[in-house]
Amino acid sequence: FPAWDCVPYDRVSPNADVSARRMATLALLADGFARKSVILTTLNAATQRLPARATIAGASFTAEVGKQLNLEDLKAYFIRMGFSPAPMVMEPGDYSIRGGLIDIYPPGARGPVRLDLFGDVLDGARRFDPESQRTIEKIDRVELAPVSEVILDEDAIARFRRNYRHSFGAAGGTDPLYEAVSAGLKHQGSEHWLPFFHERLETLFDYLPEAPVVLDDQINAARAARWESITDQYENRVAAMQDKGHLGSVYKPVPPKLLYLDDADWSETVAGKALRQFSPLPQPSGPNVIDAGGRIGRNFAPERQREEISLFGALAEHIAEKRRTGQVVLSSYSEGSRERFATLLEDSGVTGFTNIASARDIPAGKGGLFLAIWGLETGFEAPGLTVIAEQDVLGDRLVRPTQKRRRAENFLKEAQSLTPGDLVVHIEHGVGKYTGLETITAAGAPHECIALEYAGGDRLFLPVENVELLSRYGQEVGLLDKLGGGAWQAKKAKLKERIREMADKLIRIAAERALRSGKVMTPPEGMWDEFCARFPYQETGDQLHAIEDVLNDMASGQPMDRLVCGDVGFGKTEVAMRA
């Protein structure tokens, strides 16, 4: 159950995916699926109030194949529950209606679903891949839950208007939040006024009335810091509201206690619950202290630093000693590093090990040696069990995080990634200089805009919601284009023609290459695996993709034409070595 990924009293809503995951969890808990569950959450999520269980349980929509489905009721449900219309559903909360076909991405589902109507009867339903549009499975029943904690039905809208006026006085046409909600529209950031929409709010603990609560050792300090951050944000908003003259849009914040738990609320909420709190430090024995028996395991740093001592010889002796009294597990970060461990253990005379998927595969007893893929920073010892982590043996230098595949695009996602003075390119107006964010009033409503300066001092104000029209300029200095001039359009036209010429040549070369034949080369079994197992690092995702593509080229029987690119230290040499 994740927390919102925005700060308290923000102007933006939580990420749609985060909201969907939260609502999917609350829907399951409200339906009584919590008795055999472990709910993992954070302090920020646990100290924030939520819609009541009865509200979530009563806000579901169910459709069954072969039964009638009222399309107007479904459309109204989408609007009330925070779903967003989209040409193609790509993330939780999207929906698309095209005649008798309705695509929905329900919160928490394994993927989007497509409803096929025949008249007013649901003729079929299936789950599909949003990218390929291919069917994954056919289903007989679709259950929908709200995608947002703000539910815009008539009662909620009336309740918001009443609470908003009671707290802040009359709201005129200059208040975009009040106007949008009054019209039944979802306003960006409206979740931060959640108490105004609901008759009552509960907490995650109310959804789990009988569950024991396990807290980490830093909970008290973290709660104090969290509450300080909340009150600081609130006081800043109140100060800005009182200083109306300097702002185009006034933010009217909800009092913190209505949405968040303070010390007194927290104590009252957890009172009477079975509380446990972890501590990494030894505690004095007593009636409320349970020693779980875990201790930090041995680290082989001394052996790594002395050349005259065999590192894996010392590891083999340690394993043999621990196998006499219990089971031993070697944890690795990846499949490749586990295979490397196996090879090196065999070279050191250690045999009789077994690969396992989880701790459930470790039998009771002693004398066993097991290899698992567990991302542990350090090993540990407990009665009857010794776990040795990869880092204990090989050191931190051989473990690095997997690099995520990065999209090859330069378009901006948010204005906060810019600093005044940066050069940017507007897709229609060319190169300009970013000068900051400004709030301007247009059509009677305030808008936060990105201010751009062009040649001759001309200025352009771009609404922040259209930031995707900008991309970074490739250099720190450059000539600004003239706003409204023809030079930028001429540059684009010239470049398009150049691209056409290049594409024509590339297509001709590719066609000639496809007609030629080359040598088929495949790696020899055994030798290839042994060579790869000795790679002393965890392969990154990009490395594995590049290696696979290169091997496919070499085995294709056509002339190879591939360039492997990557920053320093990203692993290009290993790709070349394997080729």
N, C-alpha and C positions, 0 to 999 in steps of 0.2 A: 504494500500500500504506500505509494510514493507521496511525497509532499509536493506542493506547488513549486514550480521552477521559476517563480518570480518573487520579488521582495514584497514585504507588506506595504500596502497602500500604493501599489504600482498603478500605472495607467494601462498596462497590458494584461490580458488574460493569461492563465496558465497555458502551456503548450497543449495542443489538442490531444496528443498521444498520452500525456500525463493525466489529463482529465478523464480520458477514456479508461485508462487503467484503474484510476481511483473509483470511477462509477461502476465498473465491472465488478470490482471487489466488494463494494458496498451492496450491490444487487445480490451477490451470492450470500453475503452475510445476512442481509435482510430476509432472504428466503430460507434461512436456517441451515446453511451448509457449513457452519463454523465449528461444529462439535468435534470434528476430527481434523482440524486444520492448524497450521502454524502460520500466524500472520507476522510477517517481517516488515517493520516500518521504521521511521526516523522520528527524532524528537520534534521536528517542525510539523510533521503530519499528526503526531499524537497530541500536540497541544493546540490544535486548531479545531474549532467547532464544525459540525457537519449537518447536512439535512437529516431529519429524524428518520428512524427506521420505517415508520408507517408511510412517510412521504415517498421513500424509494420503493417500498413494496407495492404501493398503489400507482406507480408511474411506469408500469411495464406495458408492452404491446405484444400480443401473440398472434401469429398467423400460421394456419395449418393447411397443407396441401389438400385439395378437394373441398375446402370450405369457402364460404363467401368472404370477401375482403373489401371493405369500404375504402376506396381510394381517397376520398375526401377526408375521412377520419385519419388515415395514415399521413396525409399531407399535414393536417393540423397537428398531429403528434410530432412530426419532424420539427415543426416550427417551435412548439412549446418546449421540447426537450433539448434544444440546442444543436440539432443537426444542421449541417451547412450544405446548400445545393452546390454541385460541382459538375462540370461536363463529364469527368471520369472520376470514379471513387478511387482514391489512392491512400487515404489514411483514415483512422477511426473517426467517426462523426460525419463523413461525407455521404451524400445520397444523390442519386440521379434518376429522374423519371423520364422515360422515352416511350410514350404510348402505353402499351401493355407490359413493358419491361421496366422493372424497378431495381436499381442497384443500390445496396446499402452496405456500409461498413460499420457494423455494430461495435460498440465498445467492448474490448476484451475478447472478441471472437478471434478464431484462428485465421480469419481472412474475410473479405467481403462476400455477400450473398446476392444472388440474382433471383428475383421473383418474376414468374411468367404468368400473367393474368390472361384468362379467357373470359371476356366479359367482366363480370364481377366475382369470378371464382378463381382462386389460386390454383392454376393448372400444374405448376411445378416450381421447385426451389432447388438451388444448388449453390455450393460454395466454389469460388473460382479464384484464380491467380490474377491480381490486378494488373500485372505487367503483360503477361501473355494472353490474358482473358480466357485461358483454358479451364475447364471444369476440374475441380479437385475431388469433390464428392457430391452426391445427391442427398438432400435432406428432406424430411417430412414436416419439420416444424421450425419456425423462426421466432426467437424471443428477443425483444429489444428492450434495452434499459436506457435511461437518460444519459446523454453524453456530456452534460454539464450539471454542476451543482445548482445553477440558476435555472429554475423551471418556470417558463413564462406562460402559465395559464391565467385565466381571468382573475382568480383569487389572488395569485402571487403579484400580478400587476397592481391590483387595487391596494394590496397590503404594502407594496413598495411605495406607491404614491403617498399613502397615508403616513407611513413612518418617515419618509424623506421630508415631507412638509412639517411634521411634528418636530423633527430634529433641527432643520435648517431654515424653516420659514417658507414663505411662498416661493415657488420655483417658476421662473418665467421662461420665455422662449430662448433665452441665452444659455440655458443649461442643457447641453447635448445629451447627457446621461438621462435626465428626467424625461426629455422629449422622446428619446429612442424607446425607453421602456414603456412609456405611456402609449406609444404606437405599436407595442408588441414586438419590438425588434431587439435583437441581442446587441448590446453595446460593448465595445472593446473594454475590458477591465471591469465589467459589471460584477464579477465574482467577489470583488473586494467590498461590496455592499450586501453580501449574502444574508446577514441577519434581517435586512429589511424585506426580503422576499419570502421568508418562512415564518410560520406562526411560532415555531420553537426549533432550536438547534440542539443536537446531541454531540457526543464525542465518540471516538472509535471504541472507547471502553464500554459505552452503552450498547454497542453492537455485539460485544463479547462479555456479557455480564458475569460468566462463570470462569473465564480464562485466567490462569495465573499470568503474572506480568514479570518479564525478565528485563532488567535494565543494565546498561553498560556502566563501567566504573566512573565515567566522566559526566554522568547525567545531571548532577546538581549544578556544576559550573556551566554546562551547556544551556541549561534552562535559564540561568541568570543572564547569560549573554544574549539568548534569544529574546527574552522579555525586554532587555535594554534596547535591543535593535528595534523591536516593535514600537516601543514608546518614543524612541528617538524619531522614527519615521512619522509617527502620528503628530508629534509636537511640531515637526517641520511643516507638515501639511496645514495644521491649524494656524501657524504663524503666516504662512503664505495666503491662507484664506482671509485673514484679518488685514492683509496688505494688498487688497484687491487692485489698487491703482496701477500696480506694476505688471499685472498679468492679464492676458486676454481670456484665459479660461481658469475658473476657480475650482479647485478640487475640495470637496466637502467630505472629510473622512469620518468613518464610523468609529465610535469609541472602542478602544482596544478590547475591553472586557466582553464586548458583544460577540467578537469573533475568535479571540484567543484566550487561553487559560493562564491566569497569573498564579502566584504561589499558593494563595488560598484555594483557588479553584482546583489546582493540581492535587493538593493534599486531600481535598474533599472527594475528588474523582477516584483516586487510588485507595482511599480508606476502605478497609475491610477486604481488600483483594490480597491474594497470595503473592507477595512481592519477593523477588530474588534479584540480587545485584552482583554482577561479576566483579572480581578484583584480580588483577595479575600479580599482586604482591601477597606474600604470606600474611595470614591473619591469625590473631590469637584464637585458640580453640574456645568454643562456647556453644550454647544451645542453638544459636542462629547462624552458625558458621558450618558450611559443608565443604570439606576438602575434596575437590574433584580428582585429585591425584595426578594432575598433569604437571610436568616439569620440562623446562627447556632441554632439548637434546644436545648431543655432542656436536661441536663444530670442528672441522678438519683443517682450519686455517693454519695451525702450526706445521702440519705435514705439507701443505701447499707451499709454504715458504722455505722449506729445506729440501734442497735437491738430493741429498744423500738418503732421504727417506722415501720409500715408495708410497704414494698417496693411496693407490688402490689396494696395495698390500695392507696398509693400516685399516682401510675400510673393510677388507675381507676379514681381518682379525676381529674387528668390532662386531661385524655381523655374526660371526661364529660364536662369540661370547654371548650376545643377546639372544641367539636362537636356543640357547640351553635353557632359558627361563621363560620364553614367551615367543610371540610371533613378531616378525620384522617386516616392515613395509618401506620400500624405496619410492619416494614420490618425485615425479618428473613434471615438467611444464607442458610437454607436447609428446605426441606419438614418436616423433623423430628422436627426441632426447631419451625416451624410454628405450628405444631400440639401441641407442648408443650405450646406455647403461648396461643393457643385457650383454652386448659385445664385450665391453670392458670387464664385466664381472667374470665372464667365461675365460677371458685372457688371464684373470687373476686366480683362476681355479675355483671360483664359486659357481655351483650348479644347483639344480633343484628349485629354481624360482618359477613363479606363476604370475601371469598378467591378470589383474583384476580390474573391474569397472567401478566398484564402490566398496565401502567398509563392510557392507553386508556379505561380501564374498570372502571375508576372513573367517575361517572356522575357529572354534574354540580349541585350546590346546597350546602346544609350543613346538618349535623347530621349523616352522614354515618361513618362507621368504617370498614376498609378493611385490610386484611392480605395478604402480598405479599412476594415473595422470591426475595429480592434485596440485593446484597452484599454491603451494605453501612457501612462505618466506623462510621459515625455519622448521626443523623437525622438533619432535617432543617425545617424551617417555611417560608411560602410565603403567600401572600394574598389568603385566602380561602382554604389553604392546610397546614396540619401539618403532617410531616413524623417523626416517632419515630423509631430509629434503635435498633436492638437487643442489640448492645453494649452499647447504652445509658442506658438500663435498667439493663442488667446482667453483664456488665463490660467486659474488654478485656480478662480476664482469661478464659471465657467460649467459646471463639472463637479461633479456631486454624486452620491453613490451612490443606486442605485435602492432605494426604500423597499419592503420586503417587505410583502405583504398580511398584516394582523394579524387573528387570529381575535377575534371580539367575545365573548370569554368572560373571566370573572374568577376562574375556579377555579385553585387553586394547584397547581403541579407538583412543588415540593420545599420541604422545611421551611427550607432555607437562605435562602429569599427573605423570611423573617420575621425581625423583630427584637423582643426582649422589649418588651412594652407595646403592640404592634399589636393592633387590634381585628379579629376575624375572625368569620365567620358559619358555624356548623356547620349542615348541611342539616336535621338533626333537632332540634338543641337551641338554635339561635338565636345571638345575639350574645354572644361571650365575649372574654376578653383572653388573648393568648399570653404565657406567662411563661418559656418556654425548653424545651430538650430534656432529658428525664430517662430514665435506664435503670431499668426496674422489672422485677421477677421475677414472672411469671404462669405458672401451670401448670408450675412447675419450670424455666422457661426465661426468660432475660433478653430484654427487648424495649425497643428505643429508642422513646420515645413523645414526642408533642407535648403539653406541659402547658398546659391552658386553665383560666382562672379565671372563675367565673360569680358572679352576685349572691349575697350572703350568704357569700362565701368558699368556695362549693362548687368542687371541682376535677374536671376530666375529663382522662383520659390517653388520647390517641388514637395508635395505632401509626403510625409514619411512613409505612408502606406504604399507609395509608388517607388520605393527605393530600388526595386529590381530593375528600373530603367537605367541605373548607373552602373558603371564598372570602373575599376581602378585604372589609372593611366600607367603605362609601363615604366615611366621614368619620373624622377622627382622634379625635374624642371622641363618646361616646354612652352610653346606659343599657345595662347588662348585663342579659341575660335570666336568669331563675331556672332552675337546672338541674332538670329534671323537672316544671316548672310548665306550666300550660296557656296562658300568654300567647303564647308563640311559635307554638303550633299555631293559636291564634285569629287571630293576625296573618296566617299563611299562608292560612287559610280565607277571611278577609276579602279578601285580595289576589287570590286565585283568582277570587272572585266579581266583583271589580272588573274583572279581566282579561276575564272572559266578557262583561261588559257592553260593554267597549271593543271587543272583537272583533266583537260583534254589530253595533255602529254602523259599524265600519270595513268590514265585509262589505257592509252595506246601501249605504254611500256608493260602494264600489267597483263594485257592481252597477249603480247609477244612472249612474256615469261611463262604464262599458263600453257602455251603450246610446246614448251621445251620440257625435257625430262632430266631428272637428276638422280644421284645415287641415293638409295634407301639405306638409312643408318639407324639401327636400334641399339640400345644399351645392352651389354651382356648381363644375364642374370647372375646373381651371386656377387660377382665383382662390383657391379653397380651398387647394390645395396650396402656392401661393406664399405665402399668409398663414401657414400652419402652419410652413413652412420657416424663417421669420424668428423663430420662438420661440427665444430665446437659451439655453435650458437643455435638458438631456436629460429627456424626459418620464418620470415615474415610472410604475410599473405601475398604481397606483391611479388616476393621472390618465388614463391611456389607457382604463382600464375605465370611468371616469366619463364621459369624452368619448363613447365608443362608446354607452353607455347613453342619454345625453342625445340624441344624434343619432337613435338608434332611436326614442326617444319622439317626436321632432319629425316623423319620417317615418311614424309609425304610423297617422295619421288619427284619433287619439283624443285627448281632452283630456289635457294633460300634468300629472302630479302627482309631482314629484321634488324632493327636498331634497339638495343636495350639501354634505356635511359634511367638515371637515378642520381640522387644527391650523394655526396661523399659519405661513405659508411653505410649505405643502404643495401649493399650486398651484390653489386654487379659482378664482382670478381667470382663469387661462388657460382653464379649463373654460367659464367664463361668456363669455369673449371669443370662443371658437370657436362657441359657441351663438349 
